[in-house]
Amino acid sequence: MKLLRALTGKTLGRGGRPLRIAYGRIFHEANAYSPIPTTLEDFERIHHLEGERLAEVCRLDGAELRSFMPHAELTGFCQAARLAGGVTTIPLASSLAVPGGPLTLACYEQLRDGLLAKLCAAMPVDGVYLALHGSMQVHRLVEAPETDLLRRVRGIVGPTAAVAASYDLHANLSAGLIEPADVVVAYRSNPHWDLAPTGFRAGNRLIRVLRGELRPVHAWRKLPIAIGGGMTIDFVPPMRKVFRFMKRLEDDVRVISASLFMVHPYTTAERIGWAVHVSTNGDAALAERLADQLADRAWEVRKVPPPRMRGVDEALDEVKGGLWRRLGPVTLVDVDDIVGAGAPGGNTRIVQALARDDRGLKAFVPVHDPELVEALWAAPLGSRQRCTLRGTPGYGSPEVELDAVLSAKGTTDSGRALRLDVGSFHVAVTERGPLPIHPSFWTPLGLDAKDADLIVQKNFFHYRMFYAAISFRHLPVVSDGATSLTRIRDRAYDVPMHPARVVDDWRPYDPILKRAQAGEGAAAVAT
């Protein structure tokens, strides 16, 4: 029971009337600077389940997000319902795709309308839980898609039902993501390991609202920060003290939830910015006071300088001249081409530098180039290929002429992949955006991550969970691509925004950043 109390922070919500709660997910993080739109096929390939098939994977012996993690938000929610007792859970639909370009309107409407149709068929329900991201973007949709979805859900279930929403902590928080929901919670870890605990927290609080234990009131603040200072990993400075403060807030029985949103800045949504949210049990004054305190703590971390960025050749020279590679592969984080933040992964500049001078380094470099995969797929293994690496079509990366040996072919989560050996380095050319978060990415290509001098990552943080035992040095490298920080600094904003401008106080800009975005506040659309 002590463990369960630690998980919930409060009680399990047992007792009271039987409940019917529906649950589902539409989850995607969009990058407006990617030339590749996200389509329904991207969801169907990664994760798209409905009805009883969804219920089957949301058990403790299931695998909710196969290839990512077995237990995610919906599994956590189902466990909260099981422990509360007397709760019938109704699976709707769950759809998730790897971050990428904005969704096509047809894709979003098909996912949304499918979920809403299942909700209509399940009525009446007492509540709904949705696992969302908060930085999704849809071509030609004038408002945040999560706002559109939540408003329509509220229109179906009516004002007396309760709605819970969980978000990635990189959500772009707005009134439309809060006002239709009774319960709002976010991930509490970066890298994100706590998906199942987040769903558990959301489900626990939703059940307690429905059983009369909680009466949530909300307070939130919006900060003029596009990119935070320092490292935004939750368990190291400077963010560690902020996350510990949120934990202390939730230790107070009067506090339902406390969340920080370190925005995903690569959408073209209006009024981008960090945000904090606090919900208390009926005490509006307390919620307002704690939201101010949490905002002040988050605001202070902007002063911490970010990690030093290297140019490509500078980073390669550092790996060559240093001792870290003797302990395991040094990680080069390709900051401007982060597939985990929606970039396509087709930056060729690191390969270009290695082709000029590989420095004798055994380097593993992933590059998205579907046209080259297609051109070489039928070529015999061991053959020498004079080929041109162009990267993602339409991405503008430089063409790199290679004299390579085609050493392996394999199928990965990034589709068909080729291994090209050039001098001392290896290029994994992939059919879809490469995301080698786990060392096993290299196995189908006959490579062992432990053997490398350096590995290029297309992910800011999450890979660290899986490479922690073998990679101890991490170098951020800048080049040019969809996640270039220059895009964020040079973008036009409604208010002065850190780090492009020096801003002394967040308070004058909070009401401007919280104004309703385009389309928000509109009348509910009939479904």
VEXKE-449287 format. One record per residue: x, y, z of N, C-alpha, C, O, CB in turn. Coordinates in steps of 0.1 Angstrom, whole numbers, plus 5000, padded with zeros to 4 digits. Each point is the difference from the previous one (the first is absolute). Glycine has a CB too. Example, Ala and Ser with C-alpha at 12.3 -4.5 7.8 and 13.67 -1.06 7.14 Angstrom:
513249435078499150125000500950125000501050005007497149885005 501550234981500950115000499250115008500550115001500749834977 
//
This chain:
500849885000499250125000500950135000499650104994498649775018 502950124995500950125000500550034986500150114996500649845027 499649944969500450024987498950064991500350094992501349715011 497250154999498950054992499750155003499850084991499349695008 501050265014499950145004501150094994499750114996499249825025 502350014978501050084994499850024985500350114994501349805023 497849994976499750024986498950104998500150084991500649685005 498350245012498850094998500350135006499550104996499049715003 502350205011500250125008498950025010500250085009501050024971 497749835019498950025009499349865003500649925008499050314982 499249755005499349875002499749944987500250054989498850045033 500449794979499749924988498650034994499649964989501949875019 497750254999498650034995499049895002499150004992502050154992 499249765025499149895002498650045006500050105007502049754995 497050074996498750035005499250094991500550064991500549915032 497750044981499250094991499349924989500249884999501250315007 497949884986499249944989500949944989501150044998497150135007 501249734989500749944988500250114989499150094999500049685006 502050224987500350104990500349934987500449894999500550265018 498749924972500449974987500950114994499650114999498249754998 503550105000500950104995500649954987500549894999500050195024 499450004967500649974987501550064999500350105007497449904982 503149945003501450044999500549994986499649914992500850035032 500650144972500650004987501150094998500450075010497449874981 502850074997501250084998500050044985499749924991501649965028 499150254979500550044987501350085004499950115006497849904982 503549955008501250055005501050024989500449914993499249975029 500850244976501050034990500750145004499350095004499449784978 502650145016500850125001500450054986500749924993500150015031 498850194973500150044986501250104998500350075010497349904987 503150024992501050104996499650064987500049944990501849925022 497950274989499550074988501150024990499750044989498750085026 502949864988501150024991500449874993501050004992499850195022 498549704988500349884993499350004987498850054999501549835022 500350084968499449994987499049884998499449994990502650135001 498049805019499249874999498750015008500250005012502049874983 496650135000498850005008499849875006500549894995498550284990 500349835026499649885007498749954996499050084999502349995021 498649804976498749954994499549885009500749965009500150114968 498149885019499449895008500949884999500049935010497750164985 503049894995500949894999501150005011500449905005499250094970 500850135028501050015011499549965013500749945008500350254980 497749835015499449955013499849854999500349935009498650294994 500649734986499749864998501249925001500049885005498050174981 503150005010501349935000500549995014500649895004499950184973 499450035031500550015014499149955011500349915007501150284985 497449875008499049975011498650054996499850125001502149885017 497249914979498650044998499249885004499949904992500750264989 498749855030499249895005498750055005499850115003502249775004 497050034992498650045003499349895008500449885000499550264979 499249905029499149915007500749905009500950035007497550004975 501249845016500549905008501549974998500749965009497149944991 502750134987501449984998500850105009501149975004498549964972 499950195026500650095008500049965015501050015007498450174977 499449775020499949955014501049895003500549995011497150074989 502749854990500949895002501450045003500749945009497949934976 501950245009501350055002500250095012501150035004499349954972 498550065030500050095012500049935013499750055010499250124976 501449705014500149925012501550005004500950034992497149835002 502350105018501449995005500849904992501250014999498050065024 500149834972500749904991500050034986500449924991499149915026 500050294979499950044986501250094996501050025008496649974994 502450064986501150084994499350124993499749994988501949815010 498150305010499250114994500650074988499450024990499750015033 502250014979500850064989501149914997501150025004498350215004 500349674984501049914996501250074993499850094992498449735005 503050145006501350064995500450125007501150054998498349864980 499750155030500350115008500149975015501150005006497950154977 499849835023500049955014498649935002499050044994502550155014 498649705000498849925001498850075007498849974996502749835004 498850285010499050065008500050154998501050065004499149755013 498950254978499950144998498750065007499549935009501850044969 498350145017499050075008498749925002499450005011501550214980 498649734998498749935001500149885009499049965006500550124971 501749855023500249895010499950055014499449945009502049944974 499350245019499950065014498650035004499649985011502750114985 497049974994498650045003499249875004499250005010500950194974 500049715008499249875003500449945014499149955006500850014969 501350065029500449955013499450085011499649955010502549964980 497850225008499450095010498549965001499550005011502150194984 497849784994498649965000499849875007499149985008500550144971 501349785019499949875006500250015015499249945007501749964972 500050185025500250015015498950085007499849985012502750014983 496950104998498950085006498849915002499250025009501650194980 499049695002498849915001498850074995499850125002501349775017 498050024975498750054996500150094988499050084997500249915026 501850014969500250084988500049914988500949924998500450265015 497849854978500049934987500850094990499650124998498249765007 503350074989500750084991499649964985499949884997502150145020 497950084975499549984986501050054991500250124998497449915009 503149884986501050044990499450064988499149944994502449885015 499050304987499650064988501049974988499849904993499050295021 502149904985501149984989501350065005499950105008498449894974 502849965014501350065004500950004988500249904993499650015030 500750224974500850024988501250085004499950105006498149894979 503249965011501250075002501049994989500149894994499650075030 501050144972501050004989501250065005500050095009498249914973 503049975012501250065003499950154996499450034990501949755006 499350315012500050144996500450024986500949934994499650135030 498850044970500350034986499350124995499650085009500649684987 499650264992499350124995498650005004499549905005502050114976 497850115018498650015004499149894993500349964989500150285014 498649725004499149904994499250064988499750125000500149785023 499950024968499150044989498650025007499749935010501649964971 497950195014498650025005499249874999499349975009500850284985 500149684995499249884999500449895010499249935005500750124971 501449955027500549915011499450035013499549915007502650064980 498050165017499550045013498549975001499549955010502350224992 497449874988498649985000499649865001499049965007500750254980 501049705007499749865000500349945014499249935006501350054970 500650065030500349965014499050055010499549935008502950064986 497450145005499050075009498649944999499449975010502050244988 498149784990498649964998499949855004498949965005500850214976 501349755017499949865004499949995015499249925005502150014975 499550155027500050005015498650055005499449945009503150094992 497050084993498850065005498849914997499149995008501950234988 499049704993498949914996500049895011498949965004501350094971 500949905029500049905011499550055013499449935008502549964980 498550245015499550065012498450024999499449975010502850154993 497349924986498650014999499349865002498949995006501450204978 500349715011499449865001500149955014499249925004501550044973 500350095031500249965014499150075010499949965011502449994983 497050165001499250085010498949925006499449914993501250294993 499049825026500550115009501349965007500249885004497450214999 503250014999501249975009500150115010499450114999501849794982 499550075030500250095011501250094998500150115005498849735010 502150114977501250074998500749964988499849894994500350155030 501050044972500849964989501450045004500350115005497949934978 502849875013501450035002500750004986499849904993500250015031 500750194972500750014988501550035002500450095008497549994981 503049835005501450035001500450074987499949954989500549845024 500050344989500350094989501450055001500749985010496950084988 502950014991501350065001499950145004500650045010500249804972 498550245010499950145003500850094990499950125001499749825023 501250004967500750074990499749944986500950004991500950075026 497049884981499749944987499650124991499650115005499649675005 501050214977499650104990499449934988500549894996501350275013 497249904985499349954989499950104989499650125003499149735012 501750114973499950094989498550054998499149925000502849964989 498050255010498750074997499050005012498950044998501449904978 500150015036499250015011500450135008501250025003498549724999 499350345001500350135005500350015015500350105005498449994976 501149805026500250005014500849875004500249914992497750225012 502549875008500849885005499149884999498850005004502650145012 499049754978499249884998499549945013498949955001502350004978 499650065032499649955013498850085005499149955006503349984999 497650204992498950095004498749954993499049995006502650214998 498649784983498849964992499549875005498849985001502250134979 499949795023499649875005499350015013498949945002503049954985 498750185023499450015013498650075000499149965007503250045002 497650104982498750075000498949914994498950005005502350224991 499249704994499049914995499649895010498949965001502050084976 500149915030499849905011499050065010499149935004503249964992 498050235008499150065010498650024995499049985007503050145003 497949914977498750014994499249875000498850005001502150184985 499849715013499349875000499649965014498949965002502449974978 499650085030499849945013499250105009499449965010502649914988 497950264998499250105008500850055012501149965003496949924989 501450225014500650075011500249925013500850045009498350164981 500149705012500049935013501149885000500349965011497350104992 502849904986501149905000501350075003500150124999498649744984 502350065020501350055003501049964990499949894995499650115029 501450094972501049974990501450025005500350105007498149974975 502549845016501450015004500950004987499749924991499849975032 501550194977501050004989501450005006500350085009498050054976 502549795009501450005004500850054987499649974989500249845028 501350264986500850064989501549965002500449985011497950214987 502449814991501450005000500550145006499350104999500849754980 501050145028500450135007500650104990500450115004500149765016 499550094967500350104989498850064993500150054989502149835008 496650105010498850064994500150155000500750065008498049745000 500650264982499850155000498750035007498950004993502550024985 498650005035498850015008499250134996500650104997500549775022 497650114980499150114996498749985007499749895006501450154972 498050065022498749995007499249884994499349935007500750314998 500249744982499249894994500449865004499349914998500450244983 501549845025500549875005499649985014500149895005501850124979 497650095023499749995014498550015002499449925008502850194998 497149994988498650035004499049884998499149995008501550254987 499649684994499049894999500349885010499249915001500550164975 501449945031500449885009499850035014500250125005501449814978 498149975025499950025015501449965006500450075010497249874989 503149974995501349965005501150024989499749964988499249875027 502250234988501150024991501349965007500350055011498450144977 502049725006501349965005501049994989499649994988499349895031 502450134984501049984990501149905004500149975012499550274981 501249724998501149925003500950075011500050135000500049764977 500750045031500850065010501549964998500850015009497349995007 502249954972501449964998500450044985499250004991500649805025 501550234983500650034987501449955000500850065006497750144991 501849694997499349924990498749945006499949985012502249974976 496950025004498749965004499949855003499849924991499250274996 501249785026499949865004498749975007499649895002502950094999 496850135003498849995009498750004993499050065006502450045012 498549844971498750004993498949935008498950055001502349964977 499149875026499049935008499650075013498850015003502149774987 500150265018499650085012499250124997499150045008503049885002 498150154979499250114996498649964998499150075004502950044985 497849785003498649964998499449955013498850025002501849914976 500250025031499449965013499650125008498950005006502649804994 499350305000499650135007498850064995499150045007503350004998 497549964981498850064994498749925003499050055004502550044978 498749785017498849915003499650015015498850015003501949844979 500250155027499850015014499250135003499049995008503049874997 498550254990499350125003498650014993499150065006503250054996 497649844986498750004994499049925008498950055002502249974976 499349865026499049925008499750075013498850005004502249794986 499950285016499750065013499150134998499350035009502949895000 498050144979499050114997498649944999499150065005502850074983 498049765004498749944998499349955013498849995001502049954976 500150025032499449955013500050105011499849975012501149814982 499250355002499750115009501150035010499850085009497949864988 503550005001501150035009500750134996500650075009499749694995 499750284984500750124995499150094992499149964993503049905006 498250275003499350104992501150094994500450105006497549905009 502649974973501250074995499850144996499050034994501849754998 500150315012500150134994501450024994501049945006497350155011 501849994973501350014992500650145001499250105000499949714985 502250195015500750134997501249964992500749905002498550205020 501149994968501149984991500750134997499350105000499649694991 502350205005500850114996500849974987500449894998499850195026 499950024968500749984987501350095001499950125003497949834984 503350005009501350075001500650024987499949924991500549975031 500250234976500750034987501349934998501050075000497850155000 501249655000501249924998499749904988499149935001501650095024 500149994965499949914989500949885002499749894997499650304988 502049845019501049905003500550035014500550115003500149864972 499449935034500450025013501550005001500849964991497249935017 502550155004501550005002500449875005499349925005500650325000 501449734993500649885005499449884994499550004989500950125032 499849774986499449874996498649995006499850045011502549854988 496850064993498649985005499749865004498849965001500550234984 501749745019499849865006499550025014500550095007501349814978 497350025019499350035013500849975012499850065011498149894978 503149965010500749955012501450065002500849965008497949834990 501750314993501250075001499850155001498950044995502349774993 499750275017499950145000499950054986500649954991500650075030 498050094976499350085010498649965003499350065009502150134984 498149714999498649975001499649925012498949995004501050024972 501149925030499749915012499350075011499049955005503049924989 498450265009499350065011498650044997499150015008503150084999 497549944980498650034996499149885001498950005005502050174979 499649715011499249885001499849955015499049955003501949994974 500150085031499949975014499050095007499249965008503149964992 497650214996499050095005498649954996499150015009502650184990 498149774989498749954996499649885008498849985004501650104973 500649835026499749885008499650045014499049955006502649924981 499050235019499750055013498650065000499249995010503250054995 497250034984498750064999498949895001499050015007501950184980 499349705006499049904999500049915013499149925002501250074974 500750035033500049945013498950065009499649945010502850004988 497250184998499050075008498649944996499750004988501750225013 497849745008498749944998499150094992499049954995501349915025 499950274981499150104993500350014986499250054992500650075029 501449834974500450014986499749884992500449895004501450275004 497549854981499749894992501149974990500449884999497250185003 503050044992501149984991500850134998499450115001499249714987 502650165008500950114997500849964988500749895000499450205024 500049994965500649964988500850114994499650125001498649724995 502950134997500850094992500049964986500149884997501450175023 498350054971500049974985501150074994499950134998497649845002 503649964996501150064993499849994985500549904994501150045026 497850154974499349994987500949944989501250025000497550175007 500749744984500649964987499950124991498950034996500549725007 501750314994499950134993500049994985500150114993501049995026 498849784975500149994985498749994993500049964988502149935017 496850165001498850014993499850154996500750085005498249725007 500150234980499750144997498850055008499350094996501749884981 498749965034498950045008500250145006501150045002498549725004 499250304996500150145006500449995015499849905007498550184977 502450025020500350025014500749885007499649955010498550214991 503049804992500949905006500550055013500250125002500449794975 499750005032500750035012499949905011499149915000500450324995 501549775014499949915012498750035008499550114999503049875002 497149935007498850025008500149915013500649905000498050164979 500649995031499849925012498549995003499350084996503049995013 497449824997498649985004499949945013500749905004498750074972 499650085033499849945013498549995002499250094997502950025012 497549774996498649985003499949965015500749925005498850004971 499550145030499849985015498649955002499150014991502650165015 498049785006498749955003499150115005499950025013501149754992 498450314986499150105004500650135005499250095004499349725001 502850204996500650125006500650084989501249984997499249905025 498950214972500550084989501150095004501050024992496849974998 502150075021501150095005501349935001501150054996497250095016 501749744994501249915001500549974986501250014998498049905024 500050054969500449974987500850114993501049994994497149855004 501350285004500650124994501450035006501050034993496750065002 502449905018501250035007501149894996501150044998497650065021 500949784981501049904996500450004986501249974997497949895021 500050184973500450024986501050114999501049994992496749935000 502250195015501050105000501349955005501150034994497150145009 501849765007501349945006500749914990501250014998497850015025 500249894971500649914990500550074988501149974995497349855013 500950284987500450084989501350075003500950014992496850025001 502550035019501250065004501249915000501150044995497550125019 501249724990501149905000500449964986501249994997498049935025 499850064970500349964986500650124993500949984991497249865008 501550285004500650124993501550025003500750044991497050065011 502749865010501450025004501049914992501150044998498050025025 500449834972501049914993500450054987501049954994498049865018 500350294983500350064986501550065001500650014989496950035006 502949995017501350075001501249904998501150054998497850125017 500849704987501149914999500449984985499149974992500149915029 502150144976500449984986499849864994500149915008501550284996 498049804984499849864994501349944998501150065001496950014987 502149805010501249934997500750064987499350054991499849745019 502250214990500750054989499849924987500249885000501650215016 497849984974499849934987501350004992500850095000496849995000 502749814993501149994991499650004986498949954996502349925022 499750184973499949974986500349854997500649945009499950304986 499249714993500249864997501549975001500449905007497650104978 502950075008501449975000500650025014500949925004499250154972 499550025032500550025013499649885009500949965007498950294990 499049705002499649885007500849884997500449925008497350184994 502549884985500849884995501450015005500649905004498050084976 502050145020501450025005500049975015501049945005499550234977 498549875025499949985015500049855003500649955009498250274994 500449714989499949855002501349944997500549915008497150094987 503050044994501349944996501150035011500849915003498650114973 500750105029501050035009499849975015500950025008499650164976 498349785019499649975014500249865004500349914992498150285007 501349785014500249875005498649935002500049885003502150195008 496850014988498749945004499749884991499349915005500050315002 501149784981499649884991500649875004499649894996500250274985 501249855028500649875005499149945010500149885002502250214995 496749995009499149945009498749964994499249925006501850235011 498849894971498749974993499850104989500750105000498349785020 500050104972499750104989499750145005499150015009500249804977 501350295009499650145002498750024992499949964988502550125017 496649995001498850034992500150144995500250105007498549755008 501150164972499850134993498550034998499449924993502950064996 497150115018498650034999499850104989500550125001499149845024 499850004964499850084988498950105003498849984996502049834988 499550305023499050095006499050054989498850025003502950045015 498849964970499250074990499149904992499250044991502550135007 498449705005499349904992499549895010500249884997501250174982 497849995031499549915010498749934996499050075000502150075017 499049744979498849924996499049995011498850014998502649864986 499250125029499150005011499250135003499150005008502549845001 498850274984499250125000499450034987499650124997501949965021 498449824973499250024988500850034987499550014989498850075025 503149934987500850024988500049874992499849895006501650285006 498949844975499949874992501249925001500049884996498650244989 502649935021501149915001500949994988500949925000497849965016 501250214974500749994988501250104999500450034989497549895001 502650135021501250095000501249924996500449905006498650245012 501749904971501249934995501350075004501049954996497649984985 501450175027501250085003501049925008501250034998497450185001 501049715010501049925008500749904991501249985000497450055021 500649904970500649914990501050084991501049954997496949905004 501750274995500850084991501450035007501049994993496950114997 502049935023501350035007500849875001501350014999497650185014 500549704990500849875001500549964987501149944999497549995020 500750094970500549974987501250084996500949954993496849995000 502450185012501250084998501249955008501150004995497450205000 501249765017501049965009499449925012499450055009502150154985 498649665005499349925010500849995013499549955010499549924971 502250185019500950005012500249875006500549985011498650244993 500749674988500249875005498949965010500249905007502250124989 496550055005499049985010499049894995499550014989500850235020 499449675000498949914997498750065004499649995011501949814992 497950274987498850085003498749934994500149944989501350275011 497549795007498749954996499150124997499750085010500649705003 499350244975499250124996498749964993500149944990502150205009 496749895007498749984993499650114991500150125005499249735014 500250134969499550104991498849954993500049894994502350215003 496749995003498849964992500250044985500250114997498349935024 501449864971500150024985499249894993500749904995501650225007 496449894997499249894994500349974986499949894995498350175021 502250044976500349984986501349924999500149914991498850315003 502149805014501249925000499749855004500649914995500850305009 497849775006499649875004499349934989500449884997499350195026 499449994970499449944989501049964989499949904993498050235012 503049974992500949984989501049885003500449934990499450315005 500649745017501049905004499449875006500849905002500850285001 497149814999499549895007500249864993500349905007498050265002 501749844978500249884993501549974997500349894994497550144995 503150065014501449984998500649895009499549995011500750254982 500749695002500649885008500850055012500750114999499349754981 499950075031500850035012501549994996500449904993497750035023 502750154989501550004998500450074987501250024998498849775014 499050274981500350074988500550145003499550065010498849804977 502650195005500450145001499150094993499749974988502749965015 497150175003499050094994500650155000500350055011497849794997 501950214980500250154999498650065000499349994990503049994998 497450095022498650055002500050145005501050055005498249724998 499650304997499950135005499050005011498849964999501750144979 499949945034499150015012499450144999500750105001500749745013 497350174985499350134999499250035013499550115002500449864973 499849935033499250025012498550014996499649954990502350175021 497349944998498650014998499650094988500650114998499149865027 499549984966499650084988499350135005499250005009500549794977 500850325008499550135003500550065013499650115004498449824985 503050015017500650055013501150104998500450075009498949715001 501350224978501150094997501449975006500850085001497450084999 502049715003501349965005501049994988499549974989499449905031 502450154982500949994989500149854995499949915008501450295002 498949794977500349874994501449955004500950084999497549974982 501749835023501349945003500349884992499349905000500550185024 501349934968500449894992500849905008500950035008499250124972 499549725019500649905009500549884991499449964990499150105029 502749894985500549884994499949905011500949995009500750124974 497449815017499649925012499949854997499849964988499050245021 501249725001499749864999498749975007499750045011502749904989 496750004992498649975005500249875009500149894994498750214986 501349925033500349895009498949935006500149885005501950244999 496849944997498949935007498750074996499950124996501549825023 497549984982498750054998499149955012500349895004499950124970 498950065030499149955011498750095001499950104993502249825019 497150034996498750075003500050045014500249925009498649954974 501050265019500050065014498650075002499250004991503350035008 497450045012498850085002499950124991499050064998501049875026 501250094969500050114990499949954986500350064990501250075025 497949754984499849944987501249934994500949965008497450214988 501849814991501249944995501250085002499950135000498749764982 502550055021501350075003501149934993500149884999499050205023 501950004973501249964994501250045009499950115006499149904971 502049915023501350045006501050024990500449914992499049965029 501150254978501150044991501250025008500050085009498450024974 502749835013501350025007500950094991500249974989499649805023 500650334994500950104993501250035009499950065010498150044978 503249865008501150015008499849935013499749885001500850344988 499749865022499849945014498650015005499749955011502750104993 496750024989498750035006498949934992500149954989500750275019 498049774999498949924995498850104999499750075010501249715000 498350214979498850084999498849914999500049914991501350274997 497849845021498749934999499050094992499650105005500849785017 499350084966499150074991498649945001499949884998502050184986 497250025020498749955004498850054991500150114994500749885030 498249934975498850034992499250105007499350084993500749694998 499950235022499350105008500950075010501249965001496649914996 501750235010500950075009500749915010499349925007499250284990 502849805004500749915009499950055014500350125003501349824979 498149975027499950035015500749895008499349925006498550214990 503549875004500849895007500150025015501050005006500349974973 497550055027500050035015500549885007500750025010497350124987 501849744998500549885007501249944992500050004988497749955022 503350004997501249944993499649894990500749984991500750085029 497549884982499549894991499750054986499949924991499249965029 500850254979499850054986501049964990499849974989499150235021 502449784995501149974992500149854997500849964991500350245018 498349724999500149854999499749954986500749924995498850065029 499350054970499749954987501050034989500049944989497650075017 503350094997501050044990501349955003501150044995497650175001 501449695014501249935003501050095008501249975000498549904980 499850235027500850085008499649995015498949985003501450184978 500849865028499849995014500350145005501250054999499349705003 498650325005500250145004501250015009500750105000496949944999 502749865009501250005009501350024993501050055005497749815011 501350104971501350004992500350134994501150024995498549745000 499550345005500250124993500950105008500049995013497749984976 503050125004500650115007499050115002500150075010502149874979 496950085002498950105001498849954993500049934990501750265011 497149865005498749974994499350134999499950075010500049695000 499550264978499250124998498549975004499449914996502250174986 497950015027498649985005499150114994500550114997500449795024 497950064976499050094995498950035011498950004997501649924979 500050095036499150015011500750085011501249985003497749804992 500350315012500650085010500449935012501250015005497550184986 500449735015500249945013499749865002500749925007498850305001 499549734985499449875003501049884998499949905007497950194987 503149934997501049894997500849975013500549895001499650184975 500150035032500949995012499549885009500849945007499750314992 498249735001499549895009500649864996500249925008497750224996 502349854983500449874994501549994997500549894999497250094991 503050135009501450004998500850035013501250025000498450054976 499749945035500650055013501249915004500950055006496950045001 502249784989501049915005501250004990501149945004497249925007 501650204978501149994990500550144995501250014996497949774997 500150335008500450134995500050105011499050025006500149924971 502150125025500250095012500350144996500250095009500549715004 499450234974500450134996499050044989499849934990502650045016 497050154995498950044991500350144995500150105008498249765004 501950164974500450134994498850054991499749934990502850005012 496950185002499050064990500750064988501050085001497549975019 501049924968500650044988499050084992498949954998502749855002 498850314994499150084992500450004986501249994996498350165023 499549854972500250004986498950084993500150125000501049655001 497950174994498850074995498949904998500249894995501250284994 497449865015498949914999498750055006499950115005501749704994 497450105002498750045005499950035015499150075004500049794978 501950105026500050035014501150105004500550005011498649774993 501450304986501050105003499550105010498950064999502149914978 499850065033499650095011500050144994499350095005501749775012 499750174972500050134993498550034996499650115000502849864993 496949935002498650024996499250065011499150084999501149734985 500150135028499250055012500450145004499150085003500749685005 501550274993500450135004499550114990499750115004502349785007 498050084976499750104990498650014997499650094992502649874999 496949965015498650004997499450135006500450055010499549694989 499050314994499250115005499049955011499449904998500950224980 499749955033499149965011499150125004500350114996501449735013 497250134998499150105004500650095011499650125001498549734993 502850105013500650075011501649985000500449914993497550075021 502850104993501549975001500249865006499349975010501250284992 500349674992500149865003501549965003500950034992497049924994 502349995025501349955003500249874991499149924999500850175026 501349894969501350075003500350114989501050065001499849745010 498350234980500350104990500050145006500850084995498149784988 500450165027499950135007500349985015499749905006498750194977 502250025023500150005014498750045007499550114997503049955001 497049855010498750035006500249995016500549905004498250014975 500950195028500350005014498849945008500349955011501150254986 497449804998498949965009498949934990499750064990500750135028 499149704986499049934992498650065002499249984991502249815011 498450275009498650045003499350094990498849984997501950005027 500050124970499350094991499549934987499150044994502350145015 499349704988499749944988499049885001499549944991502750135001 497649895021499149885003498650024994499549914993501850055028 498050164981498750014994500050004985499049964994500350165027 501749934973500150014985500149864995499349964991501750275009 499949695006500349864995498849915003499849904993502650145010 496750005006498949915004498750044992499049935002502050045021 499150134969498850044992499649884991500949934996499750315005 498149754997499549894992500750004986500150104994497749905018 502649884984500649994987498949994989498949995003503249895007 498350124978499150004989499149885001500549885001501150234984 497149915015499049895000499649965014499049945002502049984977 499850115032499749965013498850085005499950124997502549815008 496850015003498850075006498850004990499050055004502650095009 498649804975498949994991498949915005500349915009501350144972 497249965014499049915005500349864996500749974990497650215008 501349725010500349864998499449964986498950044996501149915029 500849984968499649954987499149875001500449915007501750204982 496849895004499249885001500749884995500850014990497250135008 501849755008500749874995499049904996500349894996501650165019 
//
